[in-house]
Amino acid sequence: MNPETEPGLLFKDENQIAVLPLKPATPGHIQLFSAQPFTILEQVPNAVIETMAITANKLSTVLFDHLNCQGTNIIIENGIPAGQTSSRFSMHIIPRRENDGLNFQWNPLKLSEDDLNTIFLRLEEFTNQIIIQKEKSKIIQQEEKKTVLEYNQENYLLKQLRRMP
């Protein structure tokens, strides 16, 4: 599926393309694609993900307000095993109503305590690294802001000196 040639093109900008798919899950189903040909979530830059999440939120609001839906599912099918059928990353915004016939329920797995602990330990280390990287990024941004402020202050003082006779 090429979102740019879909007959139900709602809008397009530099980051995203919103379409009404030819085979919707429910009336009003919107599919939001990345404008650039990223295949999976991990390839999409954070700024694009942020923009698409905000747009999905706004589209969900539109569905509530103008199609009188009672809920929405916002779904990312990330990779073929997850049900992804498009070669481009996308989000589905699916309007929901009581008794609409859709069933996104699954039966939870029953894992042993050992399996749960093993999975937890394998993931904990990597999720902590994400937090550490995020904190480092914040510190770098703060230092850059401080440097800019110091430069502006010095620049201001130099300008004042130049004005003195």
OpenMM code with the backbone's topology and positions (N, CA, C; nanometers):
from openmm import Vec3, app, unit

residues = "MET ASN PRO GLU THR GLU PRO GLY LEU LEU PHE LYS ASP GLU ASN GLN ILE ALA VAL LEU PRO LEU LYS PRO ALA THR PRO GLY HIS ILE GLN LEU PHE SER ALA GLN PRO PHE THR ILE LEU GLU GLN VAL PRO ASN ALA VAL ILE GLU THR MET ALA ILE THR ALA ASN LYS LEU SER THR VAL LEU PHE ASP HIS LEU ASN CYS GLN GLY THR ASN ILE ILE ILE GLU ASN GLY ILE PRO ALA GLY GLN THR SER SER ARG PHE SER MET HIS ILE ILE PRO ARG ARG GLU ASN ASP GLY LEU ASN PHE GLN TRP ASN PRO LEU LYS LEU SER GLU ASP ASP LEU ASN THR ILE PHE LEU ARG LEU GLU GLU PHE THR ASN GLN ILE ILE ILE GLN LYS GLU LYS SER LYS ILE ILE GLN GLN GLU GLU LYS LYS THR VAL LEU GLU TYR ASN GLN GLU ASN TYR LEU LEU LYS GLN LEU ARG ARG MET PRO".split()
positions = [
    Vec3(0.0836, -0.1178, 0.0000),
    Vec3(0.0000, 0.0000, 0.0000),
    Vec3(0.0879, 0.1239, 0.0000),
    Vec3(0.0606, 0.2118, -0.0917),
    Vec3(0.1312, 0.3399, -0.0961),
    Vec3(0.0349, 0.4469, -0.0456),
    Vec3(0.0586, 0.5021, 0.0740),
    Vec3(-0.0378, 0.5965, 0.1320),
    Vec3(-0.0592, 0.7211, 0.0481),
    Vec3(0.0407, 0.7570, -0.0308),
    Vec3(0.0292, 0.8800, -0.1092),
    Vec3(-0.0644, 0.8642, -0.2289),
    Vec3(-0.0971, 0.7404, -0.2652),
    Vec3(-0.1876, 0.7189, -0.3779),
    Vec3(-0.3230, 0.6660, -0.3331),
    Vec3(-0.3450, 0.6570, -0.2045),
    Vec3(-0.4733, 0.6091, -0.1519),
    Vec3(-0.5839, 0.7072, -0.1884),
    Vec3(-0.7020, 0.6565, -0.2266),
    Vec3(-0.8123, 0.7477, -0.2611),
    Vec3(-0.8657, 0.8250, -0.1402),
    Vec3(-0.8463, 0.7743, -0.0193),
    Vec3(-0.8984, 0.8402, 0.1003),
    Vec3(-0.7953, 0.9266, 0.1702),
    Vec3(-0.7108, 0.9968, 0.0942),
    Vec3(-0.6075, 1.0821, 0.1533),
    Vec3(-0.6736, 1.1978, 0.2287),
    Vec3(-0.6519, 1.2049, 0.3600),
    Vec3(-0.7088, 1.3121, 0.4426),
    Vec3(-0.6162, 1.4328, 0.4470),
    Vec3(-0.4881, 1.4081, 0.4737),
    Vec3(-0.3898, 1.5167, 0.4715),
    Vec3(-0.2502, 1.4587, 0.4653),
    Vec3(-0.1566, 1.5469, 0.4315),
    Vec3(-0.0167, 1.5084, 0.4204),
    Vec3(0.0677, 1.6288, 0.4590),
    Vec3(0.1742, 1.6056, 0.5374),
    Vec3(0.2729, 1.7096, 0.5631),
    Vec3(0.4113, 1.6467, 0.5569),
    Vec3(0.5137, 1.7185, 0.6014),
    Vec3(0.6502, 1.6678, 0.5871),
    Vec3(0.6797, 1.5452, 0.6729),
    Vec3(0.5963, 1.5191, 0.7755),
    Vec3(0.6215, 1.4068, 0.8657),
    Vec3(0.5238, 1.2912, 0.8526),
    Vec3(0.4039, 1.3173, 0.8028),
    Vec3(0.2991, 1.2149, 0.8117),
    Vec3(0.1953, 1.2276, 0.7012),
    Vec3(0.1259, 1.1147, 0.6804),
    Vec3(0.0198, 1.1076, 0.5806),
    Vec3(-0.0973, 1.0344, 0.6462),
    Vec3(-0.2137, 1.0958, 0.6461),
    Vec3(-0.3328, 1.0338, 0.7049),
    Vec3(-0.4288, 0.9928, 0.5936),
    Vec3(-0.4727, 0.8673, 0.5989),
    Vec3(-0.5643, 0.8156, 0.4977),
    Vec3(-0.6769, 0.7365, 0.5629),
    Vec3(-0.7876, 0.7258, 0.4887),
    Vec3(-0.8928, 0.6310, 0.5237),
    Vec3(-0.8611, 0.5034, 0.4463),
    Vec3(-0.8278, 0.3943, 0.5150),
    Vec3(-0.7902, 0.2728, 0.4424),
    Vec3(-0.9081, 0.2140, 0.3641),
    Vec3(-0.8751, 0.1412, 0.2569),
    Vec3(-0.9782, 0.0788, 0.1737),
    Vec3(-1.0550, -0.0295, 0.2490),
    Vec3(-0.9883, -0.0949, 0.3452),
    Vec3(-1.0524, -0.2006, 0.4244),
    Vec3(-1.0462, -0.1620, 0.5718),
    Vec3(-1.1361, -0.0718, 0.6154),
    Vec3(-1.1301, -0.0250, 0.7548),
    Vec3(-1.1803, -0.1310, 0.8527),
    Vec3(-1.1291, -0.1226, 0.9752),
    Vec3(-1.1770, -0.2107, 1.0822),
    Vec3(-1.3178, -0.1693, 1.1249),
    Vec3(-1.3420, -0.0385, 1.1299),
    Vec3(-1.4731, 0.0185, 1.1597),
    Vec3(-1.4862, 0.1467, 1.0769),
    Vec3(-1.6095, 0.1973, 1.0576),
    Vec3(-1.6230, 0.3239, 0.9855),
    Vec3(-1.5492, 0.4366, 1.0576),
    Vec3(-1.4667, 0.5099, 0.9833),
    Vec3(-1.3884, 0.6189, 1.0406),
    Vec3(-1.2462, 0.5803, 1.0749),
    Vec3(-1.2086, 0.4547, 1.0548),
    Vec3(-1.0718, 0.4063, 1.0795),
    Vec3(-0.9752, 0.4918, 0.9976),
    Vec3(-0.8737, 0.5474, 1.0631),
    Vec3(-0.7725, 0.6306, 0.9981),
    Vec3(-0.6373, 0.5626, 1.0149),
    Vec3(-0.5600, 0.5611, 0.9080),
    Vec3(-0.4236, 0.5089, 0.9162),
    Vec3(-0.3284, 0.6252, 0.8937),
    Vec3(-0.2369, 0.6421, 0.9875),
    Vec3(-0.1416, 0.7525, 0.9861),
    Vec3(-0.0031, 0.6957, 0.9562),
    Vec3(0.0529, 0.7311, 0.8403),
    Vec3(0.1821, 0.6805, 0.7952),
    Vec3(0.2906, 0.7847, 0.8169),
    Vec3(0.4148, 0.7372, 0.8322),
    Vec3(0.5280, 0.8301, 0.8281),
    Vec3(0.5435, 0.8750, 0.6827),
    Vec3(0.5718, 1.0016, 0.6616),
    Vec3(0.5881, 1.0533, 0.5251),
    Vec3(0.7148, 0.9972, 0.4605),
    Vec3(0.8189, 0.9791, 0.5400),
    Vec3(0.9421, 0.9190, 0.4896),
    Vec3(0.9263, 0.7669, 0.4946),
    Vec3(0.9935, 0.6944, 0.4072),
    Vec3(0.9711, 0.5493, 0.3995),
    Vec3(1.0423, 0.4679, 0.5082),
    Vec3(1.0126, 0.4982, 0.6336),
    Vec3(1.0656, 0.4172, 0.7434),
    Vec3(0.9792, 0.2917, 0.7525),
    Vec3(1.0414, 0.1780, 0.7725),
    Vec3(0.9673, 0.0523, 0.7729),
    Vec3(0.9089, 0.0205, 0.9109),
    Vec3(0.9895, 0.0363, 1.0157),
    Vec3(0.9453, -0.0001, 1.1499),
    Vec3(0.9729, 0.1136, 1.2479),
    Vec3(0.9084, 0.1045, 1.3622),
    Vec3(0.9157, 0.2078, 1.4649),
    Vec3(1.0587, 0.2456, 1.5006),
    Vec3(1.1458, 0.1483, 1.5129),
    Vec3(1.2828, 0.1740, 1.5567),
    Vec3(1.3604, 0.2614, 1.4584),
    Vec3(1.3156, 0.2728, 1.3351),
    Vec3(1.3833, 0.3550, 1.2344),
    Vec3(1.3345, 0.4998, 1.2343),
    Vec3(1.2191, 0.5245, 1.2940),
    Vec3(1.1560, 0.6557, 1.2859),
    Vec3(1.2203, 0.7500, 1.3880),
    Vec3(1.2650, 0.8682, 1.3453),
    Vec3(1.3248, 0.9640, 1.4394),
    Vec3(1.2251, 1.0050, 1.5480),
    Vec3(1.2772, 1.0317, 1.6670),
    Vec3(1.1918, 1.0677, 1.7809),
    Vec3(1.0998, 1.1855, 1.7509),
    Vec3(1.1495, 1.2842, 1.6786),
    Vec3(1.0680, 1.4023, 1.6483),
    Vec3(0.9473, 1.3651, 1.5628),
    Vec3(0.9650, 1.2710, 1.4710),
    Vec3(0.8533, 1.2265, 1.3869),
    Vec3(0.7536, 1.1464, 1.4702),
    Vec3(0.8047, 1.0597, 1.5571),
    Vec3(0.7157, 0.9828, 1.6456),
    Vec3(0.6339, 1.0777, 1.7321),
    Vec3(0.6989, 1.1801, 1.7860),
    Vec3(0.6290, 1.2777, 1.8700),
    Vec3(0.5178, 1.3468, 1.7906),
    Vec3(0.5502, 1.3898, 1.6693),
    Vec3(0.4512, 1.4561, 1.5842),
    Vec3(0.3348, 1.3625, 1.5539),
    Vec3(0.3667, 1.2375, 1.5195),
    Vec3(0.2615, 1.1423, 1.4855),
    Vec3(0.1736, 1.1090, 1.6068),
    Vec3(0.2332, 1.0999, 1.7256),
    Vec3(0.1543, 1.0721, 1.8462),
    Vec3(0.0587, 1.1877, 1.8757),
    Vec3(0.1060, 1.3094, 1.8594),
    Vec3(0.0197, 1.4263, 1.8813),
    Vec3(-0.0935, 1.4265, 1.7791),
    Vec3(-0.0606, 1.3949, 1.6529),
    Vec3(-0.1632, 1.3901, 1.5486),
    Vec3(-0.2633, 1.2787, 1.5771),
    Vec3(-0.2166, 1.1621, 1.6208),
    Vec3(-0.3074, 1.0520, 1.6537),
    Vec3(-0.4031, 1.0942, 1.7652),
    Vec3(-0.3526, 1.1675, 1.8620),
    Vec3(-0.4363, 1.2189, 1.9707),
    Vec3(-0.5433, 1.3124, 1.9150),
    Vec3(-0.5039, 1.4025, 1.8265),
    Vec3(-0.5997, 1.4973, 1.7686),
    Vec3(-0.7013, 1.4265, 1.6799),
    Vec3(-0.6558, 1.3275, 1.6017),
    Vec3(-0.7485, 1.2512, 1.5176),
    Vec3(-0.8475, 1.1725, 1.6032),
    Vec3(-0.8000, 1.1195, 1.7145),
    Vec3(-0.8888, 1.0495, 1.8070),
    Vec3(-0.9971, 1.1435, 1.8582),
    Vec3(-0.9576, 1.2661, 1.8912),
    Vec3(-1.0541, 1.3666, 1.9373),
    Vec3(-1.1567, 1.3969, 1.8290),
    Vec3(-1.1099, 1.4084, 1.7042),
    Vec3(-1.2012, 1.4333, 1.5920),
    Vec3(-1.3022, 1.3193, 1.5803),
    Vec3(-1.2557, 1.1952, 1.5949),
    Vec3(-1.3461, 1.0805, 1.5861),
    Vec3(-1.4509, 1.0847, 1.6970),
    Vec3(-1.4094, 1.1200, 1.8186),
    Vec3(-1.5044, 1.1329, 1.9297),
    Vec3(-1.6072, 1.2418, 1.9002),
    Vec3(-1.5583, 1.3567, 1.8555),
    Vec3(-1.6458, 1.4732, 1.8380),
    Vec3(-1.7365, 1.4655, 1.7162),
    Vec3(-1.6880, 1.4059, 1.6064),
    Vec3(-1.7625, 1.4159, 1.4809),
    Vec3(-1.8206, 1.2848, 1.4308),
    Vec3(-1.7743, 1.1721, 1.4836),
    Vec3(-1.8355, 1.0436, 1.4477),
    Vec3(-1.9029, 0.9782, 1.5676),
    Vec3(-1.9045, 1.0518, 1.6782),
    Vec3(-1.9713, 1.0042, 1.8000),
    Vec3(-1.9259, 0.8651, 1.8441),
    Vec3(-1.7959, 0.8389, 1.8314),
    Vec3(-1.7468, 0.7107, 1.8815),
    Vec3(-1.7346, 0.7192, 2.0334),
    Vec3(-1.7259, 0.6039, 2.0961),
    Vec3(-1.7202, 0.5987, 2.2429),
    Vec3(-1.5809, 0.5651, 2.2942),
    Vec3(-1.4913, 0.5379, 2.2021),
    Vec3(-1.3538, 0.5049, 2.2380),
    Vec3(-1.2713, 0.4930, 2.1114),
    Vec3(-1.1407, 0.4799, 2.1259),
    Vec3(-1.0536, 0.4536, 2.0108),
    Vec3(-0.9445, 0.3563, 2.0523),
    Vec3(-0.9013, 0.2787, 1.9571),
    Vec3(-0.7779, 0.2013, 1.9714),
    Vec3(-0.6750, 0.2686, 1.8825),
    Vec3(-0.5571, 0.2913, 1.9366),
    Vec3(-0.4457, 0.3424, 1.8575),
    Vec3(-0.3429, 0.2303, 1.8566),
    Vec3(-0.3207, 0.1755, 1.7382),
    Vec3(-0.2429, 0.0524, 1.7260),
    Vec3(-0.1247, 0.0736, 1.6326),
    Vec3(-0.0103, 0.0211, 1.6748),
    Vec3(0.1088, 0.0151, 1.5903),
    Vec3(0.1389, -0.1324, 1.5689),
    Vec3(0.1371, -0.1751, 1.4441),
    Vec3(0.1771, -0.3111, 1.4100),
    Vec3(0.3228, -0.3005, 1.3651),
    Vec3(0.4135, -0.3391, 1.4514),
    Vec3(0.5561, -0.3155, 1.4299),
    Vec3(0.6244, -0.4450, 1.3868),
    Vec3(0.6326, -0.4670, 1.2559),
    Vec3(0.6946, -0.5872, 1.2009),
    Vec3(0.5897, -0.6878, 1.1562),
    Vec3(0.6285, -0.7734, 1.0655),
    Vec3(0.5369, -0.8717, 1.0078),
    Vec3(0.4748, -0.9625, 1.1138),
    Vec3(0.5532, -1.0149, 1.2122),
    Vec3(0.4903, -1.1002, 1.3138),
    Vec3(0.3830, -1.0280, 1.3973),
    Vec3(0.3891, -0.8930, 1.3983),
    Vec3(0.2906, -0.8143, 1.4731),
    Vec3(0.1698, -0.7774, 1.3861),
    Vec3(0.1663, -0.8290, 1.2630),
    Vec3(0.0534, -0.8021, 1.1751),
    Vec3(0.0742, -0.6895, 1.0760),
    Vec3(0.1956, -0.6318, 1.0701),
    Vec3(0.2218, -0.5208, 0.9777),
    Vec3(0.2139, -0.5717, 0.8346),
    Vec3(0.1294, -0.5057, 0.7542),
    Vec3(0.1141, -0.5446, 0.6138),
    Vec3(0.1684, -0.4382, 0.5198),
    Vec3(0.1942, -0.3185, 0.5701),
    Vec3(0.2476, -0.2101, 0.4887),
    Vec3(0.3993, -0.2081, 0.5001),
    Vec3(0.4646, -0.1628, 0.3952),
    Vec3(0.6108, -0.1520, 0.3999),
    Vec3(0.6546, -0.0210, 0.4648),
    Vec3(0.5583, 0.0566, 0.5143),
    Vec3(0.5885, 0.1847, 0.5770),
    Vec3(0.5286, 0.1861, 0.7180),
    Vec3(0.6028, 0.2438, 0.8136),
    Vec3(0.5541, 0.2546, 0.9507),
    Vec3(0.4210, 0.3298, 0.9536),
    Vec3(0.3275, 0.2789, 1.0332),
    Vec3(0.1984, 0.3470, 1.0447),
    Vec3(0.1342, 0.3214, 1.1805),
    Vec3(0.0377, 0.4064, 1.2103),
    Vec3(-0.0455, 0.3937, 1.3299),
    Vec3(-0.1902, 0.3869, 1.2831),
    Vec3(-0.2679, 0.2999, 1.3448),
    Vec3(-0.4103, 0.2911, 1.3155),
    Vec3(-0.4864, 0.3620, 1.4270),
    Vec3(-0.5783, 0.4495, 1.3901),
    Vec3(-0.6667, 0.5136, 1.4864),
    Vec3(-0.8055, 0.4604, 1.4539),
    Vec3(-0.8546, 0.3720, 1.5400),
    Vec3(-0.9777, 0.2986, 1.5114),
    Vec3(-1.0871, 0.3428, 1.6072),
    Vec3(-1.1949, 0.4035, 1.5520),
    Vec3(-1.3057, 0.4433, 1.6387),
    Vec3(-1.3796, 0.3197, 1.6898),
    Vec3(-1.4210, 0.3257, 1.8161),
    Vec3(-1.4888, 0.2114, 1.8776),
    Vec3(-1.6242, 0.2528, 1.9330),
    Vec3(-1.7172, 0.1598, 1.9230),
    Vec3(-1.8503, 0.1755, 1.9798),
    Vec3(-1.8858, 0.0456, 2.0499),
    Vec3(-1.9730, 0.0548, 2.1453),
    Vec3(-2.0165, -0.0676, 2.2134),
    Vec3(-2.0721, -0.1654, 2.1121),
    Vec3(-2.0382, -0.2922, 2.1288),
    Vec3(-2.0873, -0.4006, 2.0440),
    Vec3(-2.0552, -0.3799, 1.8960),
    Vec3(-1.9358, -0.3240, 1.8660),
    Vec3(-1.8982, -0.3024, 1.7255),
    Vec3(-1.8432, -0.4287, 1.6596),
    Vec3(-1.8272, -0.5352, 1.7371),
    Vec3(-1.7837, -0.6628, 1.6804),
    Vec3(-1.6331, -0.6829, 1.6756),
    Vec3(-1.5564, -0.5806, 1.7067),
    Vec3(-1.4104, -0.5971, 1.7094),
    Vec3(-1.3687, -0.6571, 1.8427),
    Vec3(-1.2707, -0.7449, 1.8373),
    Vec3(-1.2229, -0.8067, 1.9604),
    Vec3(-1.0706, -0.8038, 1.9613),
    Vec3(-1.0151, -0.7158, 2.0417),
    Vec3(-0.8699, -0.7067, 2.0552),
    Vec3(-0.8237, -0.7686, 2.1874),
    Vec3(-0.9004, -0.8585, 2.2410),
    Vec3(-0.8640, -0.9239, 2.3665),
    Vec3(-0.7736, -1.0433, 2.3371),
    Vec3(-0.6795, -1.0702, 2.4268),
    Vec3(-0.5977, -1.1885, 2.4144),
    Vec3(-0.5919, -1.2565, 2.5500),
    Vec3(-0.5663, -1.3829, 2.5453),
    Vec3(-0.5547, -1.4588, 2.6699),
    Vec3(-0.4124, -1.4453, 2.7212),
    Vec3(-0.3969, -1.3881, 2.8416),
    Vec3(-0.2619, -1.3704, 2.8965),
    Vec3(-0.1924, -1.5041, 2.9185),
    Vec3(-0.0615, -1.5049, 2.8948),
    Vec3(0.0184, -1.6233, 2.9226),
    Vec3(0.0357, -1.6385, 3.0731),
    Vec3(0.0465, -1.7613, 3.1151),
    Vec3(0.0749, -1.7886, 3.2558),
    Vec3(0.2211, -1.8334, 3.2634),
    Vec3(0.3070, -1.7402, 3.3083),
    Vec3(0.4492, -1.7688, 3.3179),
    Vec3(0.4851, -1.8053, 3.4617),
    Vec3(0.5854, -1.8886, 3.4743),
    Vec3(0.6331, -1.9256, 3.6073),
    Vec3(0.7055, -1.8065, 3.6688),
    Vec3(0.7209, -1.8104, 3.7991),
    Vec3(0.7944, -1.7058, 3.8712),
    Vec3(0.9367, -1.6941, 3.8182),
    Vec3(1.0012, -1.8083, 3.7888),
    Vec3(1.1378, -1.8077, 3.7358),
    Vec3(1.1434, -1.7395, 3.5990),
    Vec3(1.0463, -1.7716, 3.5124),
    Vec3(1.0434, -1.7097, 3.3789),
    Vec3(1.0234, -1.5592, 3.3904),
    Vec3(0.9323, -1.5159, 3.4776),
    Vec3(0.9082, -1.3731, 3.4971),
    Vec3(1.0331, -1.3029, 3.5481),
    Vec3(1.1013, -1.3628, 3.6445),
    Vec3(1.2245, -1.3039, 3.6986),
    Vec3(1.3338, -1.2958, 3.5932),
    Vec3(1.3483, -1.4000, 3.5118),
    Vec3(1.4493, -1.4010, 3.4058),
    Vec3(1.4228, -1.2891, 3.3065),
    Vec3(1.2986, -1.2762, 3.2629),
    Vec3(1.2620, -1.1710, 3.1674),
    Vec3(1.2855, -1.0341, 3.2298),
    Vec3(1.2454, -1.0185, 3.3546),
    Vec3(1.2641, -0.8906, 3.4232),
    Vec3(1.4115, -0.8517, 3.4275),
    Vec3(1.4961, -0.9445, 3.4676),
    Vec3(1.6393, -0.9152, 3.4791),
    Vec3(1.7010, -0.8821, 3.3436),
    Vec3(1.6579, -0.9522, 3.2382),
    Vec3(1.7119, -0.9254, 3.1042),
    Vec3(1.6715, -0.7879, 3.0539),
    Vec3(1.5537, -0.7430, 3.0886),
    Vec3(1.5044, -0.6141, 3.0400),
    Vec3(1.5426, -0.4970, 3.1304),
    Vec3(1.5540, -0.5215, 3.2591),
    Vec3(1.5817, -0.4140, 3.3551),
    Vec3(1.7103, -0.3393, 3.3199),
    Vec3(1.8163, -0.4127, 3.2882),
    Vec3(1.9450, -0.3497, 3.2581),
    Vec3(1.9323, -0.2537, 3.1395),
    Vec3(1.8623, -0.2956, 3.0359),
    Vec3(1.8522, -0.2142, 2.9150),
    Vec3(1.7574, -0.0960, 2.9336),
    Vec3(1.6507, -0.1148, 3.0103),
    Vec3(1.5611, -0.0016, 3.0346),
    Vec3(1.6292, 0.1011, 3.1234),
    Vec3(1.7132, 0.0587, 3.2159),
    Vec3(1.7896, 0.1537, 3.2974),
    Vec3(1.8873, 0.2330, 3.2115),
    Vec3(1.9443, 0.1688, 3.1089),
    Vec3(2.0345, 0.2394, 3.0175),
    Vec3(1.9607, 0.3496, 2.9427),
    Vec3(1.8345, 0.3248, 2.9081),
    Vec3(1.7540, 0.4270, 2.8405),
    Vec3(1.7385, 0.5483, 2.9310),
    Vec3(1.7098, 0.5252, 3.0573),
    Vec3(1.6929, 0.6346, 3.1534),
    Vec3(1.8238, 0.7111, 3.1707),
    Vec3(1.9356, 0.6385, 3.1816),
    Vec3(2.0667, 0.7029, 3.1979),
    Vec3(2.0978, 0.7885, 3.0756),
    Vec3(2.0725, 0.7369, 2.9555),
    Vec3(2.0979, 0.8135, 2.8327),
    Vec3(2.0113, 0.9385, 2.8285),
    Vec3(1.8870, 0.9255, 2.8724),
    Vec3(1.7956, 1.0399, 2.8734),
    Vec3(1.8471, 1.1465, 2.9699),
    Vec3(1.8935, 1.1058, 3.0860),
    Vec3(1.9478, 1.2001, 3.1848),
    Vec3(2.0738, 1.2677, 3.1314),
    Vec3(2.1612, 1.1908, 3.0655),
    Vec3(2.2820, 1.2495, 3.0071),
    Vec3(2.2445, 1.3539, 2.9031),
    Vec3(2.1451, 1.3232, 2.8232),
    Vec3(2.0999, 1.4168, 2.7198),
    Vec3(2.0482, 1.5459, 2.7826),
    Vec3(1.9736, 1.5339, 2.8926),
    Vec3(1.9235, 1.6530, 2.9628),
    Vec3(2.0388, 1.7375, 3.0149),
    Vec3(2.1406, 1.6730, 3.0713),
    Vec3(2.2563, 1.7448, 3.1256),
    Vec3(2.3290, 1.8185, 3.0131),
    Vec3(2.3473, 1.7519, 2.8999),
    Vec3(2.4143, 1.8157, 2.7855),
    Vec3(2.3343, 1.9359, 2.7381),
    Vec3(2.2023, 1.9215, 2.7293),
    Vec3(2.1173, 2.0328, 2.6863),
    Vec3(2.1261, 2.1493, 2.7848),
    Vec3(2.1281, 2.1194, 2.9147),
    Vec3(2.1396, 2.2252, 3.0147),
    Vec3(2.2739, 2.2969, 3.0024),
    Vec3(2.3809, 2.2199, 2.9798),
    Vec3(2.5130, 2.2810, 2.9644),
    Vec3(2.5183, 2.3683, 2.8397),
    Vec3(2.4550, 2.3230, 2.7314),
    Vec3(2.4522, 2.4029, 2.6089),
    Vec3(2.3762, 2.5337, 2.6315),
    Vec3(2.2643, 2.5268, 2.7042),
    Vec3(2.1866, 2.6474, 2.7336),
    Vec3(2.2692, 2.7435, 2.8189),
    Vec3(2.3395, 2.6871, 2.9183),
    Vec3(2.4224, 2.7697, 3.0054),
    Vec3(2.5322, 2.8377, 2.9252),
    Vec3(2.5938, 2.7655, 2.8323),
    Vec3(2.6986, 2.8224, 2.7479),
    Vec3(2.6430, 2.9363, 2.6628),
    Vec3(2.5264, 2.9178, 2.6059),
    Vec3(2.4637, 3.0217, 2.5244),
    Vec3(2.4335, 3.1436, 2.6102),
    Vec3(2.3797, 3.1211, 2.7313),
    Vec3(2.3502, 3.2329, 2.8208),
    Vec3(2.4769, 3.3082, 2.8593),
    Vec3(2.5836, 3.2330, 2.8901),
    Vec3(2.7105, 3.2970, 2.9257),
    Vec3(2.7649, 3.3760, 2.8072),
    Vec3(2.7568, 3.3208, 2.6887),
    Vec3(2.8031, 3.3909, 2.5690),
    Vec3(2.7237, 3.5199, 2.5486),
    Vec3(2.5921, 3.5087, 2.5624),
    Vec3(2.5081, 3.6279, 2.5457),
    Vec3(2.5405, 3.7341, 2.6503),
    Vec3(2.5668, 3.6915, 2.7736),
    Vec3(2.6020, 3.7857, 2.8795),
    Vec3(2.7345, 3.8542, 2.8463),
    Vec3(2.8355, 3.7753, 2.8058),
    Vec3(2.9653, 3.8322, 2.7698),
    Vec3(2.9503, 3.9261, 2.6507),
    Vec3(2.8740, 3.8838, 2.5537),
    Vec3(2.8518, 3.9635, 2.4346),
    Vec3(2.7854, 4.0963, 2.4729),
    Vec3(2.6909, 4.0920, 2.5646),
    Vec3(2.6218, 4.2122, 2.6110),
    Vec3(2.7232, 4.3071, 2.6776),
    Vec3(2.8106, 4.2537, 2.7633),
    Vec3(2.9095, 4.3369, 2.8324),
    Vec3(3.0078, 4.3994, 2.7340),
    Vec3(3.0495, 4.3220, 2.6343),
    Vec3(3.1402, 4.3761, 2.5332),
    Vec3(3.0750, 4.4891, 2.4552),
    Vec3(2.9500, 4.4729, 2.4223),
    Vec3(2.8776, 4.5781, 2.3502),
    Vec3(2.8722, 4.7055, 2.4342),
    Vec3(2.8502, 4.6879, 2.5641),
    Vec3(2.8435, 4.8037, 2.6518),
    Vec3(2.9788, 4.8753, 2.6576),
    Vec3(3.0899, 4.7979, 2.6610),
    Vec3(3.2229, 4.8580, 2.6622),
    Vec3(3.2503, 4.9362, 2.5352),
    Vec3(3.2062, 4.8830, 2.4231),
    Vec3(3.2290, 4.9504, 2.2953),
    Vec3(3.1562, 5.0831, 2.2882),
    Vec3(3.0496, 5.0959, 2.3597),
    Vec3(2.9700, 5.2178, 2.3551),
    Vec3(3.0307, 5.3290, 2.4409),
    Vec3(3.1190, 5.2913, 2.5307),
    Vec3(3.1776, 5.3923, 2.6192),
    Vec3(3.2775, 5.4771, 2.5423),
    Vec3(3.2794, 5.6110, 2.5639),
    Vec3(3.3729, 5.7001, 2.4926),
    Vec3(3.5159, 5.6852, 2.5401),
] * unit.nanometer
topology = app.Topology()
chain = topology.addChain("A")
for resn in residues:
    res = topology.addResidue(resn, chain)
    for name in ("N", "CA", "C"):
        topology.addAtom(name, app.Element.getBySymbol(name[0]), res)
